[in-house]
């Protein structure tokens, strides 16, 4: 396993990692080897020698001639239908990403002054450079030195810090020595590759985060005073800290690491990089003490039972975690013909109904049920042949904003 496995996993999962180490530790050169090993082109973007517009887009005046077949009557158009407006034009490095697969490296990140950091917010978080969106297949990452020893060093501004996964960068001693003994021909890094369908695990990880924050609501975001100001040391916000965004990043990275069968130390490193050491530790302690029924065993028990009663789950947050895991085992990928079956789906619904009727957990059961039935649009999407009980149609559907007609049923 590569010593920087967490970094490569986060990059592939779409959560830009920030690798911090002393100067001269081979960060940039190793990433060039990584790009070669993954058949990608690489662009090294050093923001400290750029203007903010070089990153956020350069305003350019556009003039669009009207379509002669269309009558324009809006205030935005001249009498002849011509429209004039400013467009934020992306620089060449961003446009180049449309040709092939790329890695964008925001190098020397801690050398950037606040105005350049501000320009990086949307590119890093959303992939938008001006009015151009980087292709979804583009990977983004960042490197830097500790601000105290970086050239003209700056701590990260809190909004930028909350958009990356903070990881220490390690020099692989064995690889370095092997390269030095081989005429400075260094071996390519061995890297974890996310398998196809790894995203299916995000649903279960996100549900566990939701359960934890239901139990510990104060851990979701920073604490503010009565004036809406942060109570603590602002410098602490230059690293990983909690927010709804960083908890979402934690769920994504946890799913990615588990899909690669990474050891617990790598999963913990990724979680810490998203929300900070203390919150990651408390979250993992919570997971260790959940003591939930095994979702797969409960499914099999429900499949084989003529009359079924679910194992009681006492706390609401535990039930949220269990029902979310149960749902993920069935509907995380509706194209998976081994999991998304009539038999398994019906068994899952029986478990939900049992927690509603037998254990008095109607509110939690209904609040967790929507992903089992279908899409955010309200259309029901269940295996063909499913017969949804009238009780569920009457009691649950109105509260779930689900349509009783249409969809795949």
Secondary structure, DSSP 4 states (H G I P E B T S, - for coil): --TTHHHHHHHHTT--EEEE--TTSSHHHHHHHHHHHTT-EEEEEEGGGS-HHHHH-EEEEEEEPPPTTS---STTB-TTS-EEEEEEEPPHHHHGGGSS-EEEEEETGGG--HHHHHHHHHHHHH-EETTEEPPTT-EEEEEE--TTTSTT--PPPHHHHTTSEEEE----HHHHHHHHTTTT-PPPPP---PPTTGGGGHHHHHHHHHHHHHH-GGGSS--B-TTS-B-S-GGGGGS----HHHHHHHHHHHHHHHHTT--HHHHHHHHHHHH-HHHHHHHHHHHHT--PPPHHHHHHHHHT-SS--PPP--SHHHHHHHHHHHHHHHHS-TT-TTTS-HHHHHHHHHHHHHHHHTTS-HHHHHHHHHHHHB-TTS-BB--TT----HHHHHHTHHHHT--SSSSB-
